[in-house]
Amino acid sequence: MNTPENKNVAETHGCVVCAKVFSVLAVYTPGGKLLDCTVTSPGGHIVPDKQQPLVACNTHPEDEIESAYKRWQSNNKMKGSDSEYENE
């Protein structure tokens, strides 16, 4: 029996506020759904989003990140995402 395994992928993502580039390690199901991710380069952290890895610099205030995330959602028509910023 051959069962599909999750896929670990090294990706590059820009900060949602200023576009500074960060390395990210993401884990996807065999069907392509994001399971988890982490920033592997210094100075950044994950912005919670169930659809895809998003990153922000540690130096940006939370309200600035939230505003940028909402702009990102609007630009990418990601309505219905289960992020922690979704209903604020």
C-alpha positions in Angstrom: 0.0 0.0 0.0 1.4 3.3 -1.1 0.0 6.3 0.9 0.7 9.9 -0.2 2.8 11.9 2.2 2.9 15.6 3.1 5.2 17.8 1.1 7.8 20.1 2.6 8.6 23.1 0.4 11.2 25.8 0.8 9.6 29.1 -0.5 10.4 32.8 -0.7 7.8 35.3 0.5 7.8 39.1 0.9 6.6 40.9 3.9 2.9 41.9 3.5 3.8 45.5 4.7 7.1 46.3 3.0 8.0 43.4 0.7 11.3 42.5 2.4 12.1 38.9 1.4 12.1 36.0 3.8 12.7 32.3 3.4 9.7 30.1 4.5 9.4 26.3 5.1 5.8 25.2 4.3 4.1 21.9 4.7 1.4 20.9 2.3 -1.0 17.9 2.1 -0.8 15.7 -1.0 -3.9 17.7 -2.2 -2.0 21.0 -1.9 -3.6 22.4 1.3 -1.3 24.3 3.6 -0.8 22.5 6.9 1.9 24.6 8.6 4.7 27.0 7.9 7.6 28.8 9.6 9.9 31.6 8.7 13.5 30.3 8.4 15.3 33.6 8.0 15.8 36.1 10.8 13.6 39.1 11.4 10.2 37.8 10.3 7.2 35.9 11.5 4.2 34.2 9.9 1.0 36.2 9.4 -1.9 33.7 10.1 -3.7 32.6 6.9 -5.0 29.1 6.1 -4.6 29.5 2.4 -0.9 30.2 1.9 2.2 31.3 3.8 2.3 35.1 4.6 5.1 36.9 6.3 5.7 40.2 8.1 8.8 41.8 9.6 9.1 41.7 13.4 9.6 45.5 13.4 6.1 46.4 12.0 3.4 47.2 14.6 0.4 44.8 14.7 -2.0 47.4 13.4 0.2 48.0 10.3 0.4 44.2 9.6 -3.4 43.8 10.0 -4.0 46.7 7.6 -1.6 45.3 5.1 -3.1 41.8 5.4 -6.6 43.2 4.8 -5.3 45.0 1.6 -3.6 41.7 0.6 -6.9 39.8 1.0 -8.8 42.4 -1.0 -6.3 42.4 -3.8 -6.2 38.6 -3.9 -9.9 38.0 -3.4 -9.2 35.6 -0.6 -12.6 36.1 1.1 -13.6 33.3 3.4 -10.0 32.6 4.7 -9.9 31.4 8.3 -7.3 33.9 9.5 -7.2 35.5 12.9 -7.6 38.9 11.3 -10.6 37.9 9.3 -13.4 39.3 11.5 -11.7 42.1 13.3 
